[in-house]
Amino acid sequence: MNSAVKSDGVEAERAHKRACDLLANATMSELQQAWAAHEPKPDVTPLRGPETGLVMVRGRIGGGGDPFNLGEITVSRASVRLDCGSVGHGQTLGTSREKSRLAAIFDALWQRPDLQEEIERKLLLPVAERLAAEDRKKAEETAATRVDFFTMVRGED
């Protein structure tokens, strides 16, 4: 296999993972506004769900040690097919089935080369900017409470 083709496939996979991550972190309001603004609306056929269930979250002792079950979280998921044949999947934390359905629709729309730039610009970029702003705010709040410790050395030792 040509390494350029392999590299393009890896890059496309990373881009799709990024899009799915942003869709999972989008608020219901962001998804609803993007859907209301999207024209023309495609015909959407549900393939799975939307449905809600539990997922076991695992942790590792010390970040890299033995795994253990941390607990269960509620997750909603949906899979849809658009009239153009594009299939999308949405997975979100919580019980909002509509949110997972909208995420699946936007995943399917994003996979269309003719709509990818529009979905990036109108939905994914604002979500990424909001998440970055939230991270900056959290970092600033944490930095405000930071204490620098240092060791004083006595000259007699």
C-alpha angles and dihedrals in degrees: 000000000000111000091222090057091046091049092049090051091051091048091049090050091050091048091050092048089051090050092049091048091052092046090051090052096044116110121242088247093054091050094046093049092049091048092048090051096045114101136214096030113217124226106260123207117192114231098176129007137284085234138159128222145144129273124196113236115213128201136187126231107250091359094284107039133089115335121243136180108259097184144279128291130194115247132180123204139180139177124203140178121215123216088256090060097254113142122210135185128204128193123177137169115252135026102295104124091178090056092054090046092052091046089053091050092051091046089056092046091048090055090062107092092214092056102034096093092047093050090047093050100041101037118006099046094052090047091050091049092049092049091048090050091050090050091049091050091049091048091050092049090049093046090053090063096042117126120200113213123198135176122240115211119212117221097229096068 
